[in-house]
Amino acid sequence: MNTSRRILLAGMAGLAVAPTAMAAAPAPAVGDATIAEERFARIIAAAHAPDVTCARQAERYADAHWPDYVVAARAVLDARV
């Protein structure tokens, strides 16, 4: 599976869980996010970038906005357990 397809699938997983997770959980502190949560939040953020077709812009968007997606990343990772 190529990278862009993986990013889009992760983003869709984050979208499926994010609305309920955002309503149920308070905003997390960025400092207590695990490495797995941070990486998955970056993947979800990259999938939600305005221009997903440009990898460099998606990466910059993910670097700037990944803290906004930590709750969704935690919900997806917790659902896998």
N, C-alpha and C positions, 0 to 999 in steps of 0.2 A: 504494500500500500504506500503510495507516495505521500510526501509530507503535507501537501496542501489538503489532501483528502482527510488525513488524520486530524488536521487542525479544524476543518469544517465539522467533522463528526464530533470532536470534543466540544466545539462551540454549540452544536445542537444539543448535546447532552447537558451542557450548562444551562441552555435556555429552557429545557424541559423541567429542570429542578429549581432553577433560580426564583421563579415567582413565589413558590411556597416557602423556600428557604429564606428569602429576603423578608417575608412577612413574619416569620417565626423567630428569627435570630437577630440580635442586635449587631450593629456594625463591629466587626472584629478589629482588634489592634493589629497592625501590620507586624509588629515585633514578635507576636506569638504564633505566627503562621509557620508551619513546618515547611521543609524544603519541597516535599511532594505537593503540598497545598499551593505554595508559591509557583511552582512550575506548571501545575495544572491551571491555576488562575491566569498565568501568562498565556497559555494555549487558548483558553476560552476568550481572553481579551483580544488575542490576535485574530481569532475567528470573527469577532465583532468589530474589527477595524473597518472604517469607512471604505477603504480600497483594499480588499483582501487579495486582489490579483497582484499587487506589488508587495513582495515579501519584505522589503526593507521598510516600507511604510507600516505594514502590519506589525513588524517587530518594534518599531518606535512607539506605535500606539500601545502595544502590550507593555512595554517598559514604563510608560507613563500611567497606564490605567489598571494595572494588575491588582492593586489593592481593592478596587471596586468589585472584583470578581472572586475574592477569597471565600465569601459565604457560599457562592454557587459551587466552587471547587470543593469545599468541605462537604457540602451536601451530596455531591456526586461520589466523592471518595467514601463517605460514610455509608452510602447506599450499596456500595460494592462489598461491604463486610458482611 
